[in-house]
Amino acid sequence: MEESTQDREILVQQENMPVVVQSSPKQVRLAISAFYFMQGVCFASWASRIPTFKASMGLNDAELGSILFALPAGQIITMFFSAKLTTHFGSKKMLRATAPLYAIALTFLALATAGWQLAAFLVLFGITGNLCNIALNTQGVAGENYYGKPIMSSFHGAWSIGNLTGALIALGLVNLKLGMYTHFWIIALISLTNVVFSSKKLLDHNPKPGVQVEKTKFFTMPQGVLVLLGIIAFCSMATEGTMFDWSAIYFEDVVKLPHNKAIIGYASFMFMMASGRFLGVYLIGRFGRKNLLQISGTIISIGMALAVIFPNIIIAIFGFMLIGLGVSSIVPMVYSIAGNNKKVPAGKAITMVSSIGYFAFLFGPPLIGYVSQLSSLRYSFGIISVFGLLITFLVTKIKAIN
């Protein structure tokens, strides 16, 4: 599809509703990417400060793992109605409402002075984050269809760039000794500014005049290929969750870097995750989705094994970079495959798959903490390496991937 440089108004069929477009494909892509970017910045702002919370509250690994359970718990709570809301109101309206809430929820985390308070604020952060996430990925599928090329991985690449940017901002502000509350409000204000300017170019879902949108059950259990896609997402998200929540602590406790430099492990992972996602369009064309999913699973296992067996700074960074490259395209490909399922609307299909995947965020971080408390953080990371091999195996069971 050739990109237009002028605004135009067309109708694109999506989820039994036309999408009114008054922007060029390039403008739509940039606007969607901006939302992915800022969601990544917000998440990284929290994740990069986890060692600070752990140290200031005097938490051990098991206690931290229990608190980290709260964020995905909040995400799971909204799984049962996020797709319904997105289908009813449209992803554009949902993003305008939920992106500001997600940014403001970030600032509440800095107010926590005890573990239970942090857990309560993480539930809120998870609720707003998932509402925003489902709307954003639904908008991403529509944007990919409108653009005419497999660009979903580039949207998730924007999220990863945002994550890397958020981690680097945090690294700088930690060394400048800027307070966490001020840090989080700076990020929130930038996010709110993005909502004002970028939302104008998003795809606008409007009910087709005289046509009823097909009614579906409030929540439908995923079936068939969506189950396998969900399990693949689970394995990838379990690995991602481990990196998000524990990579800085791994570099501090196992690699033995000082506290103010421990974010390097997280940043190295995010750098390759972002790079891999922007290469995703080329890699999918070169290898196909099925082969790329299998290659990605193998790379995850190799990277994790290197970081566990040789926990010195050079090899650990290299291992974390391989993990980032491995997970980079898995979730975007899975969401794209699910979102283009002909039997289920995109928002509901993505929710079905992500509802399975998000259980990895629910159980992964606490599992790492409990196993670490019983044995060691290295051993718990070694368990996660098995998920990469499981991805490689499960892909062979799905025929409907090219």
C-alpha positions as CSV (number, residue, x, y, z in Angstrom):
1,M,0.0,0.0,0.0
2,E,1.4,3.4,-1.0
3,E,1.4,5.9,1.8
4,S,-0.5,9.1,1.3
5,T,0.8,12.4,2.6
6,Q,-2.6,14.1,2.7
7,D,-5.5,13.5,5.0
8,R,-8.2,11.3,3.6
9,E,-11.4,9.7,4.7
10,I,-12.0,6.0,4.0
11,L,-13.8,3.1,5.5
12,V,-11.9,0.0,6.6
13,Q,-13.9,-3.0,7.7
14,Q,-12.8,-4.1,11.2
15,E,-14.6,-6.2,13.8
16,N,-18.0,-5.6,12.1
17,M,-17.5,-1.9,12.4
18,P,-16.0,0.5,9.8
19,V,-12.9,2.4,10.8
20,V,-13.2,6.0,9.8
21,V,-9.7,7.2,8.8
22,Q,-8.8,10.9,8.3
23,S,-5.1,10.4,8.4
24,S,-2.5,8.8,6.1
25,P,-1.1,5.4,6.9
26,K,2.2,7.0,8.1
27,Q,0.4,9.3,10.5
28,V,-1.7,6.4,11.9
29,R,1.4,4.3,12.4
30,L,3.3,7.1,14.2
31,A,0.3,7.9,16.4
32,I,-0.1,4.2,17.5
33,S,3.6,3.9,17.9
34,A,3.6,7.0,20.2
35,F,1.1,5.3,22.5
36,Y,3.1,2.1,22.6
37,F,6.3,4.1,23.3
38,M,4.7,6.0,26.3
39,Q,3.2,2.8,27.7
40,G,6.8,1.3,27.7
41,V,8.2,4.4,29.3
42,C,5.6,4.2,32.1
43,F,6.2,0.5,32.8
44,A,10.0,0.9,32.8
45,S,9.8,3.8,35.2
46,W,8.3,1.4,37.7
47,A,10.4,-1.7,36.8
48,S,13.7,0.2,37.0
49,R,12.9,1.3,40.5
50,I,12.1,-2.1,41.9
51,P,15.6,-2.4,43.6
52,T,14.9,0.9,45.3
53,F,11.6,-0.4,46.7
54,K,13.2,-3.6,47.8
55,A,16.0,-1.8,49.6
56,S,14.0,1.0,51.2
57,M,11.3,-1.5,52.6
58,G,13.9,-4.1,53.6
59,L,12.2,-6.9,51.6
60,N,13.7,-10.3,51.0
61,D,13.2,-12.1,47.7
62,A,10.1,-14.0,48.8
63,E,8.4,-10.9,50.2
64,L,9.2,-9.0,47.0
65,G,7.9,-11.8,44.9
66,S,4.6,-11.8,46.8
67,I,4.2,-8.0,46.3
68,L,5.0,-8.3,42.6
69,F,2.0,-10.7,42.4
70,A,-0.3,-7.7,42.8
71,L,0.4,-6.0,39.4
72,P,-0.6,-9.0,37.2
73,A,-3.4,-9.7,39.6
74,G,-4.8,-6.3,38.7
75,Q,-4.3,-7.1,35.0
76,I,-6.2,-10.4,35.3
77,I,-9.1,-8.7,37.1
78,T,-9.8,-6.6,34.0
79,M,-9.4,-9.4,31.5
80,F,-13.0,-10.3,31.9
81,F,-14.4,-7.0,30.7
82,S,-11.6,-5.1,28.9
83,A,-12.4,-6.7,25.5
84,K,-16.1,-5.9,26.0
85,L,-15.4,-2.3,26.8
86,T,-13.0,-1.9,23.8
87,T,-15.5,-3.5,21.4
88,H,-18.3,-1.3,22.7
89,F,-16.5,2.1,22.9
90,G,-13.8,1.5,20.3
91,S,-10.1,1.4,21.0
92,K,-9.6,5.1,20.3
93,K,-12.0,6.3,23.0
94,M,-10.6,3.6,25.4
95,L,-7.1,4.8,24.9
96,R,-8.0,8.4,25.5
97,A,-9.5,7.4,28.8
98,T,-7.1,4.7,30.0
99,A,-3.7,6.0,29.0
100,P,-4.0,9.1,31.3
101,L,-5.2,6.8,34.1
102,Y,-2.3,4.5,33.6
103,A,0.2,7.4,33.8
104,I,-1.4,8.8,37.0
105,A,-1.5,5.3,38.6
106,L,2.3,5.2,38.2
107,T,2.7,8.2,40.4
108,F,0.7,6.5,43.2
109,L,3.5,3.8,43.5
110,A,5.9,6.4,44.8
111,L,3.6,7.2,47.7
112,A,3.9,3.6,49.1
113,T,5.9,3.4,52.4
114,A,5.0,-0.2,53.3
115,G,4.7,-3.5,51.3
116,W,0.9,-3.7,51.6
117,Q,0.6,-0.1,50.2
118,L,2.8,-0.9,47.3
119,A,0.8,-4.1,46.6
120,A,-2.5,-2.1,46.6
121,F,-1.1,0.6,44.2
122,L,0.3,-2.2,41.9
123,V,-3.2,-3.6,41.6
124,L,-4.4,-0.2,40.4
125,F,-1.4,0.1,38.1
126,G,-2.2,-3.4,36.7
127,I,-5.9,-2.6,36.2
128,T,-5.3,0.6,34.3
129,G,-2.4,-0.9,32.4
130,N,-4.4,-3.8,31.0
131,L,-7.4,-1.7,30.0
132,C,-4.9,0.4,28.1
133,N,-3.1,-2.6,26.7
134,I,-6.1,-4.4,25.2
135,A,-7.3,-1.1,23.5
136,L,-3.8,-0.4,22.3
137,N,-3.2,-3.9,20.8
138,T,-6.7,-3.8,19.2
139,Q,-5.8,-0.4,17.7
140,G,-2.4,-2.0,16.6
141,V,-4.1,-4.8,14.7
142,A,-6.4,-2.3,12.9
143,G,-3.4,-0.1,12.1
144,E,-1.5,-3.1,10.7
145,N,-4.4,-4.0,8.5
146,Y,-4.8,-0.4,7.3
147,Y,-1.1,0.0,6.6
148,G,-1.0,-3.2,4.6
149,K,2.2,-4.7,5.9
150,P,3.1,-6.8,9.0
151,I,4.1,-3.9,11.2
152,M,2.8,-5.2,14.5
153,S,6.3,-6.0,15.7
154,S,7.3,-2.4,15.0
155,F,4.5,-1.2,17.4
156,H,5.9,-3.5,20.1
157,G,9.3,-2.2,19.1
158,A,8.1,1.3,20.0
159,W,7.1,-0.1,23.4
160,S,10.5,-1.6,23.9
161,I,12.2,1.7,22.9
162,G,10.0,3.4,25.4
163,N,11.0,0.8,28.0
164,L,14.7,1.3,27.2
165,T,14.2,5.1,27.3
166,G,12.4,4.8,30.7
167,A,15.2,2.6,32.1
168,L,17.9,5.1,30.9
169,I,15.9,8.0,32.4
170,A,15.7,6.2,35.7
171,L,19.4,5.4,35.6
172,G,20.2,9.0,35.2
173,L,17.7,10.2,37.8
174,V,18.8,7.6,40.4
175,N,22.4,8.8,40.0
176,L,21.2,12.4,40.3
177,K,19.3,11.4,43.5
178,L,16.0,12.8,42.2
179,G,13.0,11.7,44.3
180,M,10.9,8.9,42.9
181,Y,7.6,10.9,43.2
182,T,9.1,13.7,41.1
183,H,10.5,11.2,38.6
184,F,7.1,9.5,38.1
185,W,5.2,12.8,37.7
186,I,7.6,13.9,35.0
187,I,6.8,10.7,33.1
188,A,3.1,11.1,33.7
189,L,3.0,14.6,32.4
190,I,4.9,13.5,29.2
191,S,2.4,10.7,28.8
192,L,-0.6,13.1,29.2
193,T,0.9,15.4,26.6
194,N,1.2,12.5,24.2
195,V,-2.5,11.6,24.7
196,V,-3.6,15.2,23.7
197,F,-1.6,15.3,20.5
198,S,-1.3,11.7,19.2
199,S,-4.9,10.5,19.9
200,K,-6.1,12.8,17.0
201,K,-4.5,10.5,14.5
202,L,-5.7,7.1,15.8
203,L,-8.2,5.0,13.9
204,D,-11.8,5.8,14.9
205,H,-14.2,2.8,15.3
206,N,-17.8,3.9,14.6
207,P,-20.8,1.6,14.6
208,K,-22.0,1.0,11.1
209,P,-25.4,2.8,10.6
210,G,-28.3,0.3,10.6
211,V,-26.1,-2.7,11.4
212,Q,-25.9,-4.4,14.8
213,V,-22.5,-5.5,16.0
214,E,-22.7,-9.2,16.6
215,K,-23.3,-10.0,20.2
216,T,-20.9,-12.4,21.9
217,K,-20.8,-13.8,25.4
218,F,-19.3,-11.6,28.1
219,F,-16.3,-13.9,28.4
220,T,-15.5,-16.9,26.1
221,M,-12.8,-19.4,26.9
222,P,-10.2,-19.7,24.2
223,Q,-10.3,-22.8,22.1
224,G,-8.2,-24.5,19.4
225,V,-5.3,-22.5,18.0
226,L,-5.9,-19.7,20.4
227,V,-5.1,-21.9,23.4
228,L,-1.7,-22.9,21.9
229,L,-1.0,-19.2,21.0
230,G,-1.9,-18.4,24.6
231,I,0.5,-20.9,26.0
232,I,3.3,-19.6,23.7
233,A,2.5,-16.1,24.9
234,F,2.6,-17.5,28.5
235,C,6.1,-18.8,28.0
236,S,7.3,-15.6,26.4
237,M,5.7,-13.4,29.0
238,A,7.1,-15.5,31.9
239,T,10.5,-14.8,30.5
240,E,9.7,-11.1,30.0
241,G,8.3,-10.8,33.5
242,T,11.5,-12.3,34.9
243,M,13.5,-9.8,33.1
244,F,11.3,-6.8,33.9
245,D,11.1,-7.6,37.7
246,W,14.3,-9.4,38.5
247,S,17.0,-8.5,36.0
248,A,18.3,-5.4,38.0
249,I,18.3,-7.5,41.2
250,Y,20.1,-10.3,39.4
251,F,22.9,-8.0,38.4
252,E,23.0,-6.6,41.9
253,D,22.9,-9.8,43.8
254,V,24.5,-12.4,41.4
255,V,26.7,-10.4,39.0
256,K,27.6,-8.1,42.0
257,L,27.2,-4.7,40.4
258,P,26.7,-1.7,42.7
259,H,23.1,-0.6,43.2
260,N,23.3,2.5,41.0
261,K,24.6,0.5,38.0
262,A,22.4,-2.7,38.3
263,I,19.9,-1.3,35.8
264,I,22.5,-2.1,33.1
265,G,21.2,-5.7,32.9
266,Y,17.7,-4.5,32.4
267,A,18.8,-1.9,29.8
268,S,20.8,-4.5,27.8
269,F,17.8,-6.8,27.6
270,M,15.5,-4.0,26.6
271,F,18.0,-2.7,23.9
272,M,18.0,-6.0,22.1
273,M,14.3,-6.5,22.6
274,A,13.6,-3.2,20.9
275,S,16.1,-3.9,18.1
276,G,14.6,-7.3,17.4
277,R,11.1,-5.9,17.2
278,F,12.1,-3.3,14.6
279,L,13.8,-6.1,12.7
280,G,10.6,-8.1,13.0
281,V,9.1,-7.1,9.7
282,Y,12.2,-8.1,7.8
283,L,12.7,-11.3,9.8
284,I,9.1,-12.4,9.3
285,G,9.5,-11.9,5.6
286,R,12.8,-13.8,5.6
287,F,12.0,-16.8,7.8
288,G,8.2,-16.8,8.1
289,R,6.3,-16.6,11.4
290,K,6.6,-20.3,12.3
291,N,10.3,-20.6,11.8
292,L,10.9,-17.3,13.5
293,L,8.9,-18.4,16.6
294,Q,11.0,-21.6,16.8
295,I,14.3,-19.7,16.4
296,S,13.2,-17.2,19.1
297,G,12.5,-19.9,21.6
298,T,15.9,-21.5,21.1
299,I,17.7,-18.2,21.5
300,I,15.8,-17.5,24.8
301,S,17.1,-20.8,26.3
302,I,20.7,-20.2,25.1
303,G,20.8,-16.7,26.5
304,M,19.3,-17.6,29.8
305,A,21.7,-20.6,30.2
306,L,24.7,-18.3,29.5
307,A,23.6,-15.8,32.1
308,V,23.1,-18.5,34.7
309,I,26.2,-20.6,34.1
310,F,28.6,-17.7,33.6
311,P,27.4,-14.8,35.8
312,N,30.2,-12.4,35.1
313,I,29.3,-9.0,33.7
314,I,30.3,-9.5,30.1
315,I,28.7,-12.9,29.5
316,A,25.6,-12.0,31.6
317,I,25.0,-8.9,29.5
318,F,25.4,-10.9,26.3
319,G,23.0,-13.5,27.7
320,F,20.4,-10.9,28.6
321,M,20.8,-9.4,25.1
322,L,20.1,-12.8,23.6
323,I,17.0,-13.2,25.8
324,G,15.8,-9.8,24.6
325,L,16.3,-10.7,21.0
326,G,14.5,-14.0,21.5
327,V,11.4,-12.6,23.1
328,S,11.2,-9.5,20.9
329,S,8.9,-10.8,18.2
330,I,7.0,-13.6,19.9
331,V,4.1,-11.6,21.5
332,P,3.7,-9.3,18.5
333,M,3.5,-12.3,16.2
334,V,1.1,-14.1,18.5
335,Y,-1.2,-11.1,18.8
336,S,-1.1,-10.5,15.1
337,I,-2.1,-14.1,14.4
338,A,-4.8,-14.1,17.0
339,G,-6.1,-10.6,15.9
340,N,-6.6,-11.8,12.4
341,N,-8.5,-14.9,13.4
342,K,-11.6,-15.1,11.1
343,K,-13.9,-16.7,13.7
344,V,-13.4,-14.3,16.7
345,P,-13.3,-10.4,16.7
346,A,-9.8,-9.0,17.1
347,G,-10.3,-7.5,20.5
348,K,-11.8,-10.6,22.0
349,A,-9.2,-12.9,20.3
350,I,-6.3,-10.8,21.7
351,T,-8.0,-10.9,25.1
352,M,-8.3,-14.7,25.0
353,V,-4.7,-15.1,24.1
354,S,-3.4,-12.5,26.5
355,S,-5.5,-13.8,29.3
356,I,-3.5,-17.0,29.2
357,G,-0.3,-15.1,28.7
358,Y,-0.8,-12.7,31.6
359,F,-1.0,-15.7,34.0
360,A,2.8,-15.8,33.4
361,F,3.1,-12.3,34.9
362,L,0.8,-13.5,37.7
363,F,2.8,-16.5,38.7
364,G,6.2,-15.8,37.3
365,P,7.6,-13.1,39.6
366,P,6.4,-14.7,42.8
367,L,7.8,-18.1,41.6
368,I,11.2,-16.5,41.0
369,G,11.1,-15.0,44.5
370,Y,10.1,-18.2,46.3
371,V,12.6,-20.4,44.5
372,S,15.3,-17.8,45.1
373,Q,14.6,-17.7,48.8
374,L,14.7,-21.5,49.0
375,S,17.8,-21.9,46.8
376,S,19.3,-19.1,44.8
377,L,18.3,-16.5,42.2
378,R,20.6,-18.3,39.6
379,Y,18.6,-21.5,40.1
380,S,15.3,-19.8,39.6
381,F,16.5,-18.1,36.4
382,G,17.6,-21.6,35.2
383,I,14.0,-22.8,35.5
384,I,12.8,-20.0,33.2
385,S,15.2,-21.1,30.5
386,V,13.0,-24.2,29.9
387,F,10.2,-21.9,28.6
388,G,12.2,-21.1,25.5
389,L,12.4,-24.8,24.5
390,L,8.7,-25.2,25.2
391,I,8.0,-22.4,22.7
392,T,10.0,-24.1,20.1
393,F,8.1,-27.4,20.7
394,L,4.6,-25.8,20.8
395,V,5.0,-24.0,17.5
396,T,5.3,-27.4,15.7
397,K,1.8,-28.2,16.9
398,I,0.2,-25.2,15.1
399,K,-0.5,-25.7,11.4
400,A,-2.1,-22.3,10.7
401,I,1.1,-20.3,10.8
402,N,3.0,-19.3,7.7
